[in-house]
Amino acid sequence: QDPEERRKRGKEADFQKACAERHEEMRKVYESAMSQDSEQRWLRKVSSDGTSADKVASLTMLVQLCPVFSTGYIKALLAMAGRTTRSDSSMAIDALKELFHGTLLPDR
């Protein structure tokens, strides 16, 4: 590799690392602020303790509130979509489809 290419890769890696660190800092600030919000606390409780339909609905709402910091909720919906129970997976798939179409992906 030539030195110029190595230098570019080094800058890219440094930039990616700085972005990841900043994102983690902002996620912690967001989590701290949202832990004070009663609606957020209720949605999080339902997403772990509610019925399957309630879990899907609360996870969907949590993703819609702040998609940037919602990868954990999206992963939870993906896990529900992979379940063998047809009704659970169907609800989760429908919710994911709606989230990707309406919230997560840009209009094209």
C-alpha positions as CSV (number, residue, x, y, z in Angstrom):
1,Q,0.0,0.0,0.0
2,D,1.2,3.5,-0.7
3,P,1.5,5.9,2.2
4,E,-1.3,8.2,0.9
5,E,-3.8,5.3,0.9
6,R,-2.7,4.3,4.4
7,R,-3.2,7.9,5.7
8,K,-6.7,8.0,4.2
9,R,-7.7,4.8,5.9
10,G,-6.2,6.0,9.2
11,K,-8.3,9.2,8.9
12,E,-11.4,7.1,8.1
13,A,-10.9,4.8,11.0
14,D,-10.3,7.8,13.4
15,F,-13.5,9.5,12.0
16,Q,-15.6,6.3,12.4
17,K,-14.3,5.8,15.9
18,A,-15.0,9.4,16.9
19,C,-18.6,9.1,15.4
20,A,-19.2,5.9,17.3
21,E,-18.0,7.4,20.6
22,R,-20.2,10.5,20.0
23,H,-23.2,8.4,19.2
24,E,-22.7,6.4,22.4
25,E,-22.5,9.7,24.4
26,M,-25.7,11.0,22.8
27,R,-27.5,7.7,23.4
28,K,-26.6,7.9,27.1
29,V,-27.9,11.4,27.3
30,Y,-31.1,10.3,25.5
31,E,-31.6,7.3,27.8
32,S,-31.0,9.4,30.9
33,A,-33.6,12.0,29.7
34,M,-36.1,9.3,28.7
35,S,-35.8,7.4,32.0
36,Q,-37.4,10.5,33.6
37,D,-40.4,10.4,31.3
38,S,-43.4,8.5,32.6
39,E,-44.7,7.6,29.1
40,Q,-41.3,6.2,28.1
41,R,-41.1,4.1,31.3
42,W,-44.6,2.7,30.7
43,L,-43.8,1.9,27.1
44,R,-40.6,0.1,28.1
45,K,-42.4,-1.8,30.8
46,V,-45.1,-3.0,28.4
47,S,-42.5,-3.9,25.8
48,S,-41.0,-6.4,28.2
49,D,-44.1,-7.5,30.3
50,G,-47.1,-7.1,28.1
51,T,-49.0,-9.4,25.7
52,S,-47.5,-10.0,22.3
53,A,-49.7,-7.4,20.7
54,D,-48.8,-4.9,23.4
55,K,-45.1,-5.6,23.0
56,V,-45.3,-5.0,19.3
57,A,-47.2,-1.8,19.7
58,S,-44.9,-0.4,22.4
59,L,-41.8,-1.4,20.5
60,T,-43.1,0.3,17.4
61,M,-43.9,3.5,19.3
62,L,-40.5,3.5,20.9
63,V,-38.8,3.2,17.5
64,Q,-41.0,6.0,16.1
65,L,-40.1,8.4,19.0
66,C,-36.4,8.3,18.2
67,P,-35.2,6.0,15.4
68,V,-31.5,7.0,15.8
69,F,-31.3,5.4,19.3
70,S,-33.7,2.5,18.7
71,T,-31.6,-0.3,17.3
72,G,-32.3,-2.4,20.4
73,Y,-36.1,-2.1,19.9
74,I,-35.7,-2.9,16.2
75,K,-33.7,-6.0,17.1
76,A,-36.4,-7.0,19.6
77,L,-39.0,-6.7,16.8
78,L,-36.8,-8.8,14.5
79,A,-36.5,-11.4,17.1
80,M,-40.3,-11.5,17.5
81,A,-40.6,-11.8,13.7
82,G,-38.3,-14.9,13.8
83,R,-40.5,-16.7,16.3
84,T,-42.3,-19.9,15.3
85,T,-45.6,-18.6,16.7
86,R,-47.4,-17.5,13.5
87,S,-49.4,-14.7,15.1
88,D,-46.4,-13.2,17.0
89,S,-44.2,-13.3,13.9
90,S,-47.0,-11.9,11.7
91,M,-47.6,-8.9,14.0
92,A,-43.9,-8.2,14.2
93,I,-43.4,-8.4,10.5
94,D,-46.3,-6.1,9.8
95,A,-44.9,-3.6,12.4
96,L,-41.4,-3.8,10.9
97,K,-42.8,-3.3,7.4
98,E,-44.7,-0.2,8.5
99,L,-41.7,1.2,10.4
100,F,-39.3,0.7,7.5
101,H,-41.7,2.1,5.0
102,G,-43.0,5.0,7.1
103,T,-40.2,6.0,9.5
104,L,-36.8,4.4,8.9
105,L,-36.2,4.5,5.2
106,P,-36.2,7.8,3.1
107,D,-38.9,8.5,0.5
108,R,-37.8,7.6,-3.0
